[in-house]
């Protein structure tokens, strides 16, 4: 990205870079905010591939799939890179065109993707099958050497989760539970809500202990105030210490 921005005048490059930094910073927590910054960067430097790509990601995160697809296509034309192919296919799903996503899953571009990209394409294809009501076909689509492998890769948790969810959709609950558990094992950064789905299958219900302790702590504090201010502070501190525990 830095090399691409060097083609711009220094002041303009700095302005674009600041906006791209904000896109990266906000895209997970505030997609609409990231989208706003991406539009500024796009107005400033629409001929820079990195800007088009960032605008695509921000639009995608904001579920503006038509815009995202247009930006991803533009970035691909500029660079010739196929890395965005799975995201482009998922945009087709978002636009209600799962058949188009499946066509893309069978295109020659897929063979040019690295392993992570191929797994991502498989996830998109399985999602497209489910969009079309082809639930069993979605399960078959996800069955792959990457799914069977015992090694943990960056995509492992999401792949196992998608497989578990597909199994559950056809009523194969015991198998789904097994794969949700395997997803939990691989989900080192909390990228899925596999643990919650597993607990749900096991009939575990969570209660908000913090709210309960706040209520109890308030009563205790009122009682303690009748005796001494120091005791009230102690009770409140103890109450505050009680806390509990994410397609």
C-alpha positions in Angstrom: 0.0 0.0 0.0 2.8 2.4 0.9 4.4 1.9 -2.5 1.2 2.6 -4.3 0.7 5.8 -2.3 4.1 7.0 -3.3 2.7 7.7 -6.8 0.7 10.5 -5.2 1.9 14.0 -4.1 3.2 13.8 -0.6 0.4 15.8 1.1 -2.3 13.9 -0.8 -0.6 10.6 0.1 -0.6 11.5 3.7 -4.3 12.4 3.7 -5.2 9.2 1.9 -3.1 7.1 4.3 -4.8 8.7 7.4 -8.2 7.7 6.0 -7.1 4.2 5.2 -5.7 3.8 8.8 -9.1 4.8 10.1 -10.8 2.3 7.9 -8.6 -0.5 9.3 -9.2 0.7 12.8 -13.0 1.0 12.6 -14.0 -1.8 10.2 -14.7 -4.4 12.9 -16.3 -2.3 15.6 -17.9 0.5 13.5 -18.3 -0.6 9.8 -20.4 2.5 8.9 -17.7 4.8 10.3 -15.0 2.8 8.3 -17.2 3.1 5.2 -17.3 6.9 5.7 -13.5 7.2 5.8 -13.2 4.8 2.8 -15.4 7.1 0.7 -13.1 10.1 1.5 -10.1 8.1 0.5 -11.9 7.0 -2.7 -12.6 10.6 -3.6 -9.0 11.5 -3.1 -7.3 8.6 -4.9 -9.7 6.4 -6.8 -6.9 5.2 -9.2 -5.0 3.6 -6.4 -5.8 -0.2 -6.1 -5.3 -0.3 -2.4 -7.9 2.4 -1.9 -10.4 0.6 -4.1 -9.8 -2.6 -2.1 -10.2 -0.8 1.2 -13.4 0.8 0.0 -14.6 -2.7 -1.0 -13.9 -4.1 2.4 -15.6 -1.3 4.1 -18.7 -1.6 1.9 -18.7 -5.3 2.4 -18.6 -4.9 6.2 -21.5 -2.5 5.9 -23.5 -5.0 3.8 -23.4 -2.7 0.8 -22.7 -5.6 -1.5 -23.2 -3.9 -4.8 -20.7 -1.2 -4.0 -18.3 -3.8 -2.5 -18.5 -5.9 -5.6 -17.8 -2.9 -7.8 -14.7 -1.9 -5.8 -13.3 -5.4 -5.6 -13.7 -5.8 -9.4 -11.9 -2.5 -9.9 -9.1 -3.5 -7.6 -8.7 -6.8 -9.4 -8.6 -5.1 -12.8 -5.8 -2.8 -11.5 -3.7 -5.6 -10.0 -4.7 -8.8 -11.8 -4.7 -10.4 -8.3 -7.3 -13.2 -7.6 -7.2 -12.9 -3.8 -10.5 -11.1 -3.7 -12.4 -13.8 -5.7 -14.1 -15.4 -2.7 -15.3 -12.0 -1.4 -16.6 -11.2 -4.8 -18.5 -14.4 -4.8 -19.9 -13.8 -1.4 -21.1 -10.4 -2.6 -23.1 -12.2 -5.2 -24.7 -14.2 -2.4 -25.4 -10.9 -0.6 -27.1 -9.6 -3.7 -29.4 -12.7 -3.8 -27.5 -14.5 -6.6 -26.2 -17.7 -5.1 -26.1 -19.4 -8.5 -23.6 -16.8 -9.6 -21.5 -17.5 -6.5 -21.5 -21.2 -7.3 -20.4 -20.4 -10.9 -17.5 -18.5 -9.5 -16.6 -21.4 -7.2 -16.0 -23.5 -10.2 -14.0 -20.9 -12.2 -10.3 -21.3 -13.1 -9.5 -18.4 -10.8 -10.1 -20.7 -7.8 -7.0 -22.8 -8.7 -4.9 -19.7 -8.5 -5.9 -19.0 -4.8 -3.7 -20.0 -1.9 -4.9 -22.5 0.6 -6.7 -19.9 2.7 -8.4 -18.5 -0.3 -9.5 -22.0 -1.5 -11.0 -22.7 2.0 -12.8 -19.4 1.9 -14.2 -20.2 -1.5 -15.5 -23.5 -0.2 -17.2 -21.7 2.7 -18.9 -19.3 0.2 -20.0 -22.2 -2.0 -21.5 -24.1 0.9 -23.3 -20.9 1.9 -24.6 -20.5 -1.6 -25.9 -24.1 -1.5 -27.8 -23.4 1.7 -29.2 -20.2 0.2 -30.7 -22.4 -2.5 -32.1 -24.9 0.0 -29.5 -27.6 -0.9 -28.6 -28.5 2.7 -27.1 -31.9 2.1 -25.0 -30.5 -0.8 -23.7 -27.8 1.5 -22.4 -30.5 3.9 -20.7 -32.4 1.0 -19.2 -29.1 -0.2 -17.5 -28.6 3.2 -16.1 -32.1 3.4 -12.4 -31.7 2.5 -8.9 -32.6 3.5 -8.8 -29.2 5.4 -11.8 -30.2 7.4 -10.4 -33.6 8.2 -6.9 -32.3 9.1 -6.0 -32.3 12.8 -3.7 -29.3 12.4 -5.1 -25.9 13.4 -4.8 -23.2 10.7 -6.3 -19.7 10.7 -9.4 -21.0 8.8 -9.9 -24.2 10.9 -12.4 -22.9 13.4 -14.6 -21.2 10.8 -14.6 -24.3 8.6 -15.5 -26.6 11.5 -18.1 -24.2 12.7 -19.7 -24.0 9.2 -19.7 -27.8 9.0 -21.3 -28.1 12.4 -24.0 -25.6 11.5 -24.7 -27.4 8.3 -25.1 -30.7 10.1 -27.5 -29.1 12.6 -29.6 -27.7 9.8 -30.4 -31.2 8.6 -31.1 -32.5 12.1 -27.8 -34.4 12.7 -27.5 -33.0 16.2 -25.0 -35.4 17.7 -22.6 -34.9 14.8 -23.1 -31.1 15.0 -22.2 -31.1 18.7 -19.0 -33.0 17.9 -18.0 -30.5 15.3 -18.9 -27.5 17.4 -16.6 -28.9 20.1 -13.9 -29.3 17.5 -14.5 -25.7 16.4 -14.1 -24.5 20.0 -10.7 -26.3 20.3 -9.5 -24.5 17.2 -11.0 -21.1 18.0 -8.1 -19.5 19.7 -9.1 -15.9 19.0 -12.9 -16.1 19.5 -13.7 -15.7 15.8 -16.9 -17.8 16.2 -19.6 -18.3 18.8 -18.9 -22.0 18.8 -18.8 -22.2 22.6 -22.2 -20.7 22.9 -23.7 -23.0 20.2 -22.2 -26.0 22.0 -23.6 -24.9 25.4 -27.0 -24.4 23.7 -26.9 -28.0 22.4 -26.0 -29.2 25.9 -28.9 -27.3 27.5 -26.7 -24.9 29.4 -28.4 -21.6 30.3 -26.5 -18.5 31.2 -27.7 -15.9 33.7 -26.4 -12.4 34.1 -24.7 -12.7 37.5 -23.5 -9.1 37.4 -27.1 -7.8 37.5 -28.0 -10.2 40.4 -24.9 -9.2 42.3 -25.6 -5.5 41.7 -29.1 -6.0 43.2 -27.7 -8.0 46.1 -24.9 -5.6 46.6 -27.3 -2.6 46.8 -29.3 -4.3 49.5 -26.2 -5.2 51.5 -24.9 -1.7 51.2 -28.0 -0.2 52.6 -27.9 -2.6 55.5 -24.3 -1.9 56.1 -24.8 1.9 56.1 -26.8 1.4 59.2 -23.7 0.1 60.9 -20.7 1.9 59.4 -19.5 3.6 56.2 -16.4 1.3 56.0 -18.5 -1.8 56.0 -20.6 -0.4 53.2 -17.5 0.1 51.1 -16.4 -3.4 51.7 -19.7 -4.9 50.7 -19.8 -2.8 47.5 -16.2 -3.9 46.5 -17.1 -7.6 47.1 -20.2 -7.2 44.9 -18.3 -5.5 42.2 -15.9 -8.4 42.1 -18.6 -10.9 41.1 -18.7 -11.3 37.3 -19.6 -13.9 34.7 -18.3 -15.3 31.7 -20.1 -15.4 19.7 -22.5 -18.1 9.8 
